[in-house]
């Protein structure tokens, strides 16, 4: 084509028109190569970019657009829309994606890792004291790492009520730190049943009668021993005072009266001291006894000892003393028999 142009110019075409025609023909001959994306040779007039797009003039893809994911597992996360040969694609998670999260009383953010996976929620403001709120308040990379303190576990008894504070699901709780063990005498409710050692281990018993004693087996965290109470002399009170297993024993009898009025009673009956009361006196009669209790037998004229009377045979001591516990006893014939000394009540 260049020789043709030369010939036309030699026939008298104006010099300026020939130059313009030459440039037009050159551009037309270069168009197929440009359409295929072939970079022009260095030094050519069309080398305006190093890599040209299929449709000149040369250009680059538009920059990604910031966006917010509205639906799906990553909803609320920031993202980017990427140019895809003619339009922007869907909003998607990128390395810098994040979303807002609760960090009360402050605001917080967390990284979006894709497919509903998120990083920890971190205080987006100035680092502050860590509290239980499912957020990294002090920005040390750990959520809810508060300093635990002692606390009381609700609904637990004895030692099992001891606990330490911790965070659970963004809320402060009291976690039990002591659990039931076998009960021992240590003044602590080790088995956590709410029963004190004094009650749980019962009592120890020792001694008998007035010496009987009972003490707690465990008191103030120490095992106890049982010591009987001291004994005392036996008295009439219904109690085994001398602690020998018998009550009101060996207190003897009381005697009183004379003649037919003589009698004796136990000094103690049913824990009650007794009083001796003589039997009632009767009119004297001829029977060899002191019926009127005046220490005289058949006195007066109740018995006649003459030719018409029967002879009188005196009673033996056993017979006479059978009705009299002590002192003189009538012998039935006007005399007396000594039945021994009487005890003074």
Secondary structure as UniProt FT lines:
FT   HELIX           2..10
FT   TURN            11..12
FT   HELIX           15..35
FT   TURN            36..37
FT   TURN            42..43
FT   TURN            45..46
FT   STRAND          65..68
FT   TURN            73..76
FT   STRAND          78..81
FT   TURN            95..96
FT   STRAND          98..103
FT   TURN            104..105
FT   STRAND          106..114
FT   TURN            115..116
FT   STRAND          117..118
FT   STRAND          122..123
FT   TURN            137..138
FT   STRAND          150..152
FT   TURN            154..155
FT   HELIX           158..161
FT   STRAND          162..168
FT   TURN            169..170
FT   STRAND          171..176
FT   TURN            190..191
FT   HELIX           197..200
FT   STRAND          203..206
FT   HELIX           209..211
FT   STRAND          213..216
FT   STRAND          218..219
FT   TURN            220..221
FT   STRAND          222..223
FT   TURN            241..242
FT   TURN            249..250
FT   STRAND          253..256
FT   HELIX           259..261
FT   STRAND          263..266
FT   STRAND          268..269
FT   TURN            270..271
FT   STRAND          272..273
FT   TURN            291..292
FT   TURN            300..301
FT   TURN            307..308
FT   HELIX           317..321
FT   STRAND          328..330
FT   STRAND          336..338
//
